[in-house]
């Protein structure tokens, strides 16, 4: 009787362990799929950003050029007013 009881417990434990392993495999597979989707989204975003938005240093360089041009225009106007 004790032997049958121990055998039943062993079978139940093995079944529970197999079920937990299958569940863990499903969770890991789901996480891997989500990670792959996120990587693809990240790649798509990284590829589309340069065509949609200007980089900060590019905008700063152009802004500096515009400001330099405005300073030169202001200096020319001041020279014209002084004449």
C-alpha positions in Angstrom: 0.0 0.0 0.0 2.8 2.4 0.9 4.6 1.5 -2.3 1.5 2.3 -4.4 1.0 5.6 -2.6 4.7 6.6 -3.2 4.3 5.6 -6.9 1.2 7.8 -7.2 3.0 10.7 -5.6 5.9 10.2 -7.9 3.7 10.2 -11.0 1.8 13.3 -9.8 5.1 15.1 -9.1 6.4 14.1 -12.6 3.2 15.3 -14.3 3.3 18.5 -12.4 6.9 19.0 -13.3 6.2 18.3 -17.0 3.3 20.8 -16.9 5.5 23.5 -15.3 8.1 22.9 -17.9 5.6 23.2 -20.7 4.2 26.4 -19.2 7.7 27.8 -18.8 8.5 26.9 -22.4 5.3 28.8 -23.6 6.2 31.8 -21.5 9.8 31.9 -22.9 8.6 31.5 -26.5 6.1 34.3 -26.0 8.9 36.6 -24.6 11.2 35.7 -27.5 8.4 36.6 -30.0 7.8 39.9 -28.3 11.5 40.7 -28.2 11.8 40.0 -31.9 8.8 42.3 -32.6 10.4 45.0 -30.5 13.7 44.6 -32.3 12.0 45.0 -35.6 10.0 48.0 -34.4 13.3 49.6 -33.1 15.0 48.9 -36.4 12.1 50.4 -38.4 12.1 53.5 -36.1 15.9 53.9 -36.3 15.7 53.8 -40.1 12.8 56.2 -40.4 14.0 58.9 -37.9 16.7 60.5 -40.1 14.2 61.0 -43.0 11.5 62.4 -40.6 13.5 64.5 -38.1 16.7 66.5 -38.2 19.5 65.6 -35.8 20.1 68.0 -33.0 23.7 68.9 -34.1 22.6 69.4 -37.7 20.0 71.9 -36.6 22.4 73.7 -34.3 24.9 74.0 -37.1 22.3 75.5 -39.5 21.0 77.8 -36.7 24.5 79.1 -36.1 24.9 79.8 -39.8 21.6 81.7 -39.9 22.6 83.7 -36.8 26.0 84.6 -38.4 24.2 85.7 -41.5 21.8 87.9 -39.5 24.7 89.4 -37.6 26.4 90.3 -40.9 23.2 91.8 -42.2 22.8 93.9 -39.0 26.4 95.1 -39.3 25.8 96.2 -42.9 22.6 98.0 -42.0 24.4 99.8 -39.2 27.1 100.9 -41.6 24.5 102.2 -44.0 22.7 104.1 -41.3 26.1 105.7 -40.2 26.8 107.0 -43.7 
